[in-house]
Amino acid sequence: MTTTTVPAPAVAPPRPARSARRDRLRRRAGDNLMAYCFLAAGIVCFALFSWYPLIRGIVLSFQQDNLVTPPTWVGLQNYRTLFSDPLFLTAWKNTAEFTGLALLLGYAVPLAIAILLNELRHFKGYFRIAVYLPVMLPPVVGVMLWQYFYDPGSGLFNTLLHDAHLPTSQWVQSPHTAMLSLVLVSTWANMGGATLMYLAALQSVPGELYEAAELDGAGMWRRIRHVTLPHLRFIMLVLLLLQIISTMQVFVEPFQLTGFTDPDTITVMTLIYRYAFAVNNDFGLAASMSVLLFAVLGVFAALYLRLTRETD
């Protein structure tokens, strides 16, 4: 009896580990190709519109450039010129004054309005739209509206004061009321966003706490002090930092209402415009002022990022 021997199947030689790793990486790259394309597009956009202008502005701050002759390297001369300009300290002082007044009004008013809207039982949607409406207007349009209000001759405010037999005011023309007038315009134009943020935060406050406070006999002011404000502590701090960053870059209100030559209302941004386009025509000097503003705002931005990171 003969036996048939079945040949053993041929065993493929083991593939090198490096080749298998390369195949896995190739498959993974193919699976994520679309994600890489979107990521590359985002990086290109940030590089062209954020990183390159930032780096170019820092380099320009060490040059003298009027867009007519080729730029020349001047080192720290632009910064020496800034510190010797009397308008430099004036602009920073006015910017700090505007920021302080804006915090007194623009920081407290949205919070008060949000709490008031949260306490309403009817017409909440209507009042929310009314509060947010100024944000939807273009900034220039809003400032032109307030120009009519502030007109010293036939403006709305002076007309009302005259009809009430009260003394009229020069508003933005007077050094005593000009800055406060600018702050009123900025507060009116920007409080809608902060109000809606506060309203969204108020929705997260547990209703049981208000019920318990009412059972204990707490009135509205005690409920606000002991229930509402402690739960809004984080959003209040975040909006404080964001408002400081925003108000220190104020430009439209002083530029359109008082111009860039009024020493009582000139700010850092209007001084930058003055250096670049109006008087000096020196973009290197304007860039050095922008770099200083960037450094100051970077401190508040770092505080904001650290705060949100710790909370997360």
C-alpha positions as CSV (number, residue, x, y, z in Angstrom):
1,M,0.0,0.0,0.0
2,T,1.5,3.3,-1.1
3,T,1.1,6.5,0.9
4,T,0.8,9.9,-0.8
5,T,2.7,12.7,0.8
6,V,1.0,16.0,0.8
7,P,3.5,18.8,0.3
8,A,3.5,21.4,3.1
9,P,2.2,24.9,2.0
10,A,4.9,27.3,1.2
11,V,5.4,29.8,4.0
12,A,5.9,33.4,2.8
13,P,9.1,34.9,4.1
14,P,8.3,37.4,7.0
15,R,8.1,41.0,5.9
16,P,10.6,43.4,7.4
17,A,9.2,45.3,10.3
18,R,10.1,48.6,8.7
19,S,8.1,47.8,5.6
20,A,5.0,46.9,7.7
21,R,5.3,50.1,9.7
22,R,5.5,52.1,6.4
23,D,2.3,50.4,5.1
24,R,0.5,51.3,8.3
25,L,1.6,54.9,8.1
26,R,0.5,55.0,4.4
27,R,-2.9,53.7,5.2
28,R,-3.3,56.1,8.1
29,A,-2.3,59.0,6.0
30,G,-4.7,58.0,3.3
31,D,-7.6,57.8,5.8
32,N,-6.8,61.2,7.2
33,L,-6.0,62.9,3.9
34,M,-9.1,65.1,4.0
35,A,-8.4,66.1,7.5
36,Y,-4.9,67.1,6.6
37,C,-6.1,69.1,3.7
38,F,-8.5,71.1,6.0
39,L,-5.7,71.5,8.5
40,A,-3.3,72.8,5.8
41,A,-5.9,75.3,4.6
42,G,-6.3,76.6,8.1
43,I,-2.6,76.9,8.6
44,V,-2.2,78.8,5.3
45,C,-5.0,81.2,6.3
46,F,-3.4,81.9,9.7
47,A,0.0,82.3,8.2
48,L,-1.1,84.8,5.5
49,F,-3.6,86.8,7.5
50,S,-2.3,86.5,11.1
51,W,1.2,85.4,11.6
52,Y,2.8,87.2,8.6
53,P,1.2,90.6,9.4
54,L,2.3,90.2,13.0
55,I,5.9,89.4,12.1
56,R,5.9,92.0,9.4
57,G,4.6,94.6,11.8
58,I,7.4,93.8,14.4
59,V,10.0,94.1,11.7
60,L,8.5,97.3,10.3
61,S,8.7,98.9,13.8
62,F,12.5,98.9,13.4
63,Q,12.3,100.6,10.0
64,Q,11.4,103.9,8.5
65,D,8.9,103.4,5.7
66,N,6.6,105.9,4.0
67,L,5.6,103.6,1.1
68,V,7.3,105.9,-1.3
69,T,11.0,105.3,-0.8
70,P,12.5,101.9,0.1
71,P,12.4,101.2,3.8
72,T,15.5,101.9,5.8
73,W,16.6,100.1,9.0
74,V,16.7,102.6,12.0
75,G,16.8,100.2,14.9
76,L,15.3,101.6,18.1
77,Q,14.9,105.1,16.7
78,N,11.2,104.8,16.3
79,Y,10.7,103.9,19.9
80,R,12.9,106.8,21.0
81,T,10.8,109.1,18.9
82,L,7.6,107.7,20.5
83,F,8.8,108.3,24.0
84,S,9.8,111.9,23.2
85,D,6.4,112.7,21.6
86,P,4.2,114.5,24.1
87,L,1.1,112.9,22.5
88,F,2.4,109.5,23.4
89,L,1.7,109.8,27.1
90,T,-1.5,111.7,26.4
91,A,-2.8,108.9,24.2
92,W,-2.1,106.3,26.8
93,K,-3.7,108.4,29.5
94,N,-6.8,109.0,27.5
95,T,-7.0,105.3,26.6
96,A,-6.7,104.3,30.3
97,E,-9.4,106.9,31.2
98,F,-11.7,105.6,28.5
99,T,-11.1,102.0,29.6
100,G,-11.8,103.0,33.2
101,L,-15.0,104.8,32.4
102,A,-16.1,102.0,30.1
103,L,-15.7,99.5,32.9
104,L,-17.8,101.6,35.2
105,L,-20.6,101.9,32.7
106,G,-20.1,99.2,30.1
107,Y,-19.3,96.5,32.7
108,A,-22.1,97.2,35.2
109,V,-24.9,98.2,32.8
110,P,-25.1,94.9,30.8
111,L,-25.1,92.9,34.1
112,A,-27.9,95.0,35.5
113,I,-29.9,94.7,32.3
114,A,-29.4,90.9,32.1
115,I,-30.6,90.4,35.7
116,L,-33.6,92.6,35.0
117,L,-34.5,90.7,31.9
118,N,-34.0,87.4,33.7
119,E,-36.6,88.6,36.3
120,L,-39.2,89.5,33.7
121,R,-42.1,87.2,33.2
122,H,-43.4,88.6,29.9
123,F,-41.9,90.0,26.6
124,K,-38.5,88.6,27.3
125,G,-37.8,88.0,23.6
126,Y,-38.8,91.5,22.6
127,F,-36.5,93.1,25.1
128,R,-33.6,90.9,24.2
129,I,-33.9,92.0,20.5
130,A,-34.1,95.6,21.6
131,V,-31.0,95.3,23.7
132,Y,-29.0,93.5,21.0
133,L,-30.2,95.7,18.1
134,P,-27.3,98.3,18.4
135,V,-24.8,95.4,18.0
136,M,-26.2,94.6,14.6
137,L,-25.8,98.2,13.4
138,P,-22.5,99.0,11.6
139,P,-20.3,101.0,14.0
140,V,-20.0,104.0,11.7
141,V,-23.8,104.2,11.4
142,G,-24.2,104.1,15.2
143,V,-21.7,106.9,15.7
144,M,-23.3,109.0,13.0
145,L,-26.6,108.6,14.9
146,W,-25.0,109.8,18.1
147,Q,-23.4,112.7,16.2
148,Y,-26.9,114.0,15.6
149,F,-27.7,113.5,19.3
150,Y,-24.6,115.4,20.4
151,D,-24.9,118.3,17.9
152,P,-24.5,121.5,20.0
153,G,-27.0,123.4,17.8
154,S,-30.0,121.4,16.9
155,G,-29.0,118.0,18.4
156,L,-31.6,115.9,20.1
157,F,-30.1,116.1,23.6
158,N,-29.7,119.9,23.6
159,T,-33.2,120.3,22.1
160,L,-34.6,118.2,25.0
161,L,-32.6,120.2,27.5
162,H,-33.7,123.5,26.0
163,D,-37.4,122.5,26.0
164,A,-37.0,121.5,29.7
165,H,-35.4,125.0,30.4
166,L,-32.2,123.3,31.4
167,P,-28.7,124.4,30.4
168,T,-27.4,122.8,27.3
169,S,-24.0,121.2,26.8
170,Q,-21.2,121.1,24.2
171,W,-20.9,117.3,24.7
172,V,-18.0,116.1,22.6
173,Q,-16.7,119.7,22.0
174,S,-16.1,120.3,25.8
175,P,-13.0,118.7,27.4
176,H,-15.0,118.1,30.6
177,T,-17.7,115.9,28.9
178,A,-16.0,114.6,25.7
179,M,-14.6,111.4,27.1
180,L,-17.8,110.5,28.9
181,S,-19.7,111.2,25.8
182,L,-17.5,108.7,23.9
183,V,-18.0,106.1,26.6
184,L,-21.8,106.4,26.4
185,V,-21.6,105.7,22.6
186,S,-19.4,102.7,23.1
187,T,-21.5,101.3,25.9
188,W,-24.7,101.7,23.9
189,A,-23.1,100.0,20.9
190,N,-21.5,97.0,22.6
191,M,-23.6,96.1,25.6
192,G,-25.9,93.8,23.7
193,G,-23.3,91.0,23.4
194,A,-22.3,91.1,27.0
195,T,-26.0,91.2,28.1
196,L,-26.8,88.0,26.2
197,M,-23.7,86.3,27.7
198,Y,-24.9,87.1,31.2
199,L,-28.4,85.9,30.3
200,A,-27.0,82.6,29.1
201,A,-25.0,82.3,32.3
202,L,-28.1,83.1,34.4
203,Q,-29.9,80.1,32.8
204,S,-27.4,77.7,34.5
205,V,-28.3,79.0,38.0
206,P,-30.4,76.2,39.6
207,G,-33.9,77.4,40.2
208,E,-34.0,75.5,43.5
209,L,-31.6,78.0,45.0
210,Y,-34.0,80.9,44.2
211,E,-36.9,78.9,45.7
212,A,-35.0,78.2,48.9
213,A,-34.0,81.8,49.1
214,E,-37.6,82.9,48.7
215,L,-38.7,80.4,51.4
216,D,-36.1,82.0,53.7
217,G,-37.7,85.3,53.1
218,A,-35.0,86.7,50.9
219,G,-36.0,89.6,48.7
220,M,-34.8,90.4,45.2
221,W,-31.6,92.2,46.2
222,R,-30.6,89.4,48.6
223,R,-31.3,86.8,46.0
224,I,-29.1,88.7,43.5
225,R,-26.3,89.1,46.1
226,H,-26.2,85.6,47.6
227,V,-27.4,83.5,44.6
228,T,-26.9,85.2,41.3
229,L,-23.6,87.0,41.6
230,P,-21.6,84.1,43.1
231,H,-22.7,81.9,40.1
232,L,-21.7,84.6,37.7
233,R,-18.2,85.1,39.2
234,F,-16.4,83.3,36.4
235,I,-18.2,84.9,33.4
236,M,-17.9,88.3,35.1
237,L,-14.1,87.9,35.3
238,V,-13.9,86.7,31.7
239,L,-15.9,89.6,30.4
240,L,-13.9,92.0,32.4
241,L,-10.7,90.9,30.7
242,L,-12.3,90.9,27.3
243,Q,-13.7,94.3,27.8
244,I,-10.3,95.7,28.8
245,I,-8.8,94.2,25.6
246,S,-11.7,95.7,23.5
247,T,-11.9,99.2,25.0
248,M,-8.1,99.7,24.8
249,Q,-8.5,99.4,21.0
250,V,-11.2,102.0,20.7
251,F,-11.0,103.9,17.4
252,V,-14.3,104.6,15.6
253,E,-15.9,106.7,18.4
254,P,-13.0,109.2,19.0
255,F,-12.0,109.3,15.3
256,Q,-15.5,110.1,14.0
257,L,-16.8,112.2,16.9
258,T,-13.7,114.3,17.8
259,G,-11.1,113.5,15.1
260,F,-7.5,112.5,15.6
261,T,-6.1,115.9,16.5
262,D,-8.1,116.6,19.7
263,P,-5.6,116.1,22.6
264,D,-8.5,115.5,25.1
265,T,-9.8,112.4,23.3
266,I,-6.9,111.1,21.3
267,T,-6.3,107.4,22.0
268,V,-3.6,104.9,21.1
269,M,-5.4,103.7,18.0
270,T,-6.1,107.2,16.7
271,L,-2.4,108.2,17.4
272,I,-1.4,105.2,15.3
273,Y,-3.6,106.5,12.5
274,R,-2.1,109.9,12.9
275,Y,1.4,108.5,12.6
276,A,0.7,106.4,9.5
277,F,-1.8,108.4,7.4
278,A,-2.5,111.9,8.7
279,V,0.6,113.8,9.8
280,N,3.9,111.8,9.9
281,N,3.2,109.4,7.0
282,D,5.6,107.0,8.8
283,F,4.4,103.5,8.9
284,G,7.5,102.4,10.9
285,L,6.5,104.8,13.7
286,A,2.9,103.6,13.6
287,A,4.1,100.0,13.7
288,S,6.2,100.6,16.8
289,M,3.2,102.1,18.5
290,S,1.2,99.0,17.5
291,V,3.8,96.7,18.9
292,L,3.6,98.5,22.3
293,L,-0.1,98.2,22.3
294,F,0.2,94.5,21.3
295,A,2.5,93.9,24.3
296,V,0.1,95.5,26.7
297,L,-2.9,93.6,25.4
298,G,-0.9,90.4,25.4
299,V,-0.7,90.5,29.2
300,F,-4.5,90.6,29.5
301,A,-4.8,88.0,26.8
302,A,-2.5,85.7,28.7
303,L,-4.5,86.2,31.9
304,Y,-7.7,85.4,30.0
305,L,-6.2,82.2,28.5
306,R,-4.8,81.1,31.9
307,L,-8.1,81.7,33.6
308,T,-10.1,79.7,31.0
309,R,-7.6,76.9,31.1
310,E,-7.7,76.6,34.9
311,T,-11.5,76.6,34.8
312,D,-11.6,73.9,32.1
